[in-house]
Amino acid sequence: MAYDFKLPDIGEGVVEGEVVRWLVKEGDELRQDQPMVEVMTDKATVEIPAPRAGRVVKRMFAEGQVCPVGKVLISIDDGSADAAVAVAPAPVATRPMPATTQTTTGVLATPATRKLARELTVDLGNVRGTGPGGRITSDDVRGSQGGAKARPVASAAGDVRIPFRGLRKKIAEHMVESKREAAHFTYVEEVDFTQLVGLRARANERLKDQGLKLSYLPYIIKATVEALKKFPQLNALLDTASGEIVQRREYHVGVASQTEDGLVVPVIRNADKRSIIDLAREIDRLAGVTKSGKASREDLTGSTFTISSLGALGGLLATPIINFPEVAILAIHKIAKRPVAVEDKIVVRDMMNLSISVDHRLVDGYDAARFIADVKDSLESPGLLFLEAI
């Protein structure tokens, strides 16, 4: 006989999950604890293992479909005499999602309406329901901001269609939320890295026997955190429910990183308490676990300020999108030799541009400029702040 395995309550207000990838086919024989399926929630991508051995009878949801918590996800024949409902082992988090407000948990809406809202990137928490008891209808979703009915796109010969789901879709939803909620503006400044280039070279010469090579990122993080202490409005968030600005006194720096699956933001926790060398080691550790898909939820959530870096591909400037609900994001660009005027002489220096996008609701242009000026001063005159790395 077969028993029905229901999507378990993953906790933290999660009410449904999208089937990202089936790891087993109908007819496959399962071992106990064998990974069966990857399910993505608003919190994380979780890998759900088989609660016991058996044969897969039927997969109830296709990849890309959404399964509510408590609904049958898969039917398994374990050879028992009576049908039963399986209790799964704890799912394993594999890729936590970018932070969101999770405002849709308490609203009244059918699964079909919720699915439509996701497709149109509409936040149900901001939609007024006109249905019975305040229930949100499909028409309410379509009539809300950004909720115009999606129109099919015609294809031409040779076009390749890729399912818009999983991490790519979650990134899109998060970016749209940020652009909708935050009043973005971007400020750009150039920084002379010449002295820091020399300092880093000397530090790496001394560290080569330790198997550690410093990039510029630890120095930039250090300078950024020191500036955040002076300008706490940039290490804040807006609590709209209470009508309060929350200035954070912890400094957890997210570093936007590209993976094969898409953009993720590993987090360096308590960056203010770390040395340059400790920052470098933590950056290396996070890069390793992120690339291998073994990052924990704590590794990828809880940032208070984000830095985006494309390294040698960094270009001249960017207008980065804020990692909402944070209020600012700093983009660092490539270092290049450029002619500049120094004491009325044209000389070649190692220059880099910094771009910062901030939420104008909380941060004025003057404060953003002063913040960048402070970061610039630290990077152009690397003194006691970076002495430990020499």
N, C-alpha and C positions, 0 to 999 in steps of 0.2 A: 504494500500500500504506500501511497505517497503522502507526505505531509507538506503543509504550506508554510513557507518561511516568510514572515512579515518584516518589512523594513523596520529596524529597531529605532527606539527613541535615542537619538545621538546626544540629546541634551542641548542646553543653552538656547532654548527657544526655537530650535530647528523643527519645522513642521513637514518638510518634504525634501527630496533629493533628486537630482538629475542623474540618470544612468549615463555615465561617461563611456565606460568600456566593459563589455562582458569578457571575463577571462575563461569561461567555460561555455560549451555548446550543449544543446539538447542531445541527450544520449550519452554524454560523457560520464565516466565514473569519477566520483569525488572521494578524496581522502579527507579525513577530519582535519580541520584547520587550513585546508587548501584555499587560497584566495579564489573567490568566485566572481567578484564584480567590483568595479570602482564606481562610487557614487559621490557626486559633488553636491555639497550644501553651500549655503552662503558663508559658512564658517571654514570649511575645509573639504578637500577631496579625501574620502576614506575608502580603504580597501577592506571589504567585508569577507571574512573567511567562512568556510562551511562549518556548521555546528557539529556535524557528524558525517560519517562516510555514507555514500549512496550514489544513485544514478539520477542525473538531471532529467526530469520529466518535461518541464515547460518553463521557459523564461517569460514572465508576465509583462515586462516592459522592454521596449526596444531602446537601443542607444539613442540618447537625445531626448527621450521621454522623461517626464517627471513622475516620481512615485511618492505619494503622501506617506508619512509615517503611519505604520499600522496596517498598510495595505500589503497584500501578498506580492512579493517580489519574484520568488522562484519556487517551483514545486519540485520536491526531491523524493525519490523512492529509496527508502533505506531498508526495505525488506521486512518492516515491522507489520504486525497484523492489523493495527488500527491506525487511522490517520491522526496526525497530531500537528500542533503548531510549534515550530522550532524556536528555540531561544539561542540567539547567535552569540559567539564570543565577542568581546569588545572589538569594534572596528578599529583599524589602524590608520591614523591620520597620515597622509602622504604629502599633501600640498595645501596648507592653510591659505584661505582666500584673502585678498585685500580687505581691510576693515570696512564695514558699512554700518549704517545706523540700524539696521534690523527693525525698521518701523512697521513692517507689514504683518508681523506675527498676530497682532490683536484685531486686525480688521476683518470685516465680514465679506467674504468673497469666495466663490466656488473655485475649485482647481482650474477649470477652464478659463475663468476670468484672470486668475493669477498667472496662468501660462501666457495669456494675451498681454498682460502687463509687462511680463519679462520680455516678450518679443518686441514690444514697442518702447522698452526701457522707461516705463512709467512707474514711479514710486507710489504704491497704493496708499502709503501713509499720508500722501498729499491729495488724495482723491476723495471728493464728497460723494457718498453713496446715495442714490435715489431709489433704490429698491426697498422691499419690505424690511422694516427694522433697521434701515440704514445700510442694507447690503449693497456693495458695489457691483454694478452690472458691467457688461462688456461695453455698452454705450457710454457709461461713465468714463471708462478707461480711454476709449477713443476720443471722447470730447475733452479730456484733460490736456494739460500742457504737454506738447510733444507727442500727443496720442493720436495723431491723424492716422486713418486706416492705411496700413502698409499696402503698397501696390506691388504686384509682381514685376520682376525685372526680366525683360526679354533676353534670350541668349542668342549668341551668334555661333556659327560653326567654329569649333576649336576651343570654345570657352571651357574652363574647368570649374566645376562647382564643388565647394568644400563645405561640409556642414558647419554652421555657425553655432557652436555649442561649447560646453566645457570651459576651460580656463580662459580661452579667447573671448567667450561671451561674457564671463564674469568681469574680465578686464574692461570690456566695452561698457558694461553697466556701471562700473565704478567710475570710469572716466566721465560718462555722461552725468552721473550724479554730482561729481565735483564741479563740472562746468555749469550745471544748473543751480547749485547751491551757493558756490563761492563766487565773489566778484573779482575775477582775476585781473592783475596787471603785472607786467614784467619789467624789471630794471636790470641793466647790463653794465658791468664795469670791467676794465682791463687791469691785470695784475702782473707786475714784474717778478718773475720766478727765478731770476738769475742767481740770487744768493741761496735760495732754497735748493736749486739744482746742485750747487756745489756742496751744500750741507748734506743732502741726501747721498751724494757720491761718496763723501767721507764716511758717513754712517754705514753704508753698505760695505765699504772696504773693511770696516771693523767687525761687521756682523757676518762676513762670508763663512767663517769657520763654524757658525751656529746654524748654517743652512737656512738662513732667513734673509730675504731680499725685500727692502722697503719700497713700496710704491709711493706716489705723492698723496694717495688717499688718506692715510693715517694723519698726515700733517694737516690736511684740509679739514678733517673731522675735528681734530684738536682745536684748530683756530675757530671753527664754527661753533663748537660747544662753548668756548670762552666768550664768544660774542653773544650767544643765546643767554648767558647769565646776565649780561648787561642790558639785553633787550628782550625781556621775558614775554613780551606780546607776540613774538615770533615762535615761541614754544608753547602755544596755547591752542585752545579749541573753543567753539561757541556752543554752549548748552542752551539751545533754543527753548527747551521745555521749561527751564527755570528762569530764562532771561538773564543768564550770567556768562561772563567770559571766564574760562578756567585757565589760569596760567600754571603750566606744569612745572614742578620743581625736580622732576626726574628727566634725564636726558638720554632717551633711547633713539639712536640715529638709524633710520632705515636707509639702505643703499639699494636703489633700484637696479636690478640686474636682469639681463636677458638670458633666458633658457630656451631649450628646444620647444617647450610647450608655450612659452610666452613670458611676459614680464612678471617678475616676482620681486618682493622687497624684503630681503633678509635684514634682521634688526640687530644692531650692536647695542646691547643693553648696558645702562650705566656708563656711557661713553665718557662722562666727565671724570670718572674714577680710574680710567685706564691710561697707562703710559703709551707713548708712540709705538713701542715694540709690542705691548699687549694688544693694542688696536690692530696692528699688522697681523698678529697671530689669529685674532678673532675674525678678521676679514678673510684670511686663508681658510679657516675652519668653515665659515659660513658658505664660502664659495664651493668648497668640496661637498658639503651635505646638500646644498641646493642643486648642484649639477647632477648628483647621484639620485635625487629624489628622496633623500633620507632626512630632510630638514623637519624638525618638530614644529608643533604649533607655536611654541614660544620663540623659536628661531625666526618666524615669519609674521608675527603680529605684535602690536603694541608700540609702534614707533610714535615719537612725538614730533619729529622733524625728519625730512627725507632729503637725501642727496642723490642726484642722478648723474651717472658718469658713463660715457661711451669710450673712455680711454683715448687711444690714438685716432678713433673715428669721431672724436668729440666736436669737430667743426668749429665755427666761430661763435655762434650764439644759438639759443633756443628759447622757446616759450613753453616751458614744462607745465604740465597740468598738476595741480596740487593733489597730494595724496590725502584726500578728504577723510576725516574731518580735521586734519591738520590745517594750519593757516599759511604755510610757506614751504617751498621746495627749491633747493639750490641745484643748478645744473653746472657741472664743471666741464670745460672743453679742453681741446688738445693744446699742449705747449708747443709753440713754434718760435723760431728766431725771426724777429722783426726789427727793422730800424726804428729807433725812437730817439727823441731829443732828451739828453741828459746834460744839464748845466751848459745849455746853448751849443751842444755838440751832438751830431747824429752818430749814434752807436748802435751796435747790434745786441739785442737783449733777448732772453728767453721769456716770452710773453704768453699769458693765458687770459681768456675772458671768463668771467663768472656771470651767469644769468640767474636771477631769482624771480620766481612768481610768488605773489602773496595775495591773500584775501583782503581786498580793500575794505571789507566790512569791519575788519579788526585792526588792520595795519595801514598807516598812512605812507605815502611815498617818501616823505622825509625820513621816517623811521627805518624803512627798508634801505634807503641810501646810507644812513648812518651805520646800520648793521653790516652792510657790505664793506663800508669803509673800514670798520674795525677788523673784519676778516682780512681785508687787503693789507692793513698795517702789519698784522701778525705774519702773513705769508711773505711780505716784502722785506721784513726785518726780523728774520728768525733768530731770536735771542734766547732768553731763559725759557720761554715756552717750549722750545724744541731741544734744549741743551742735553736732555737725557738720551737722545738718540745719537749723539756724536760718539 
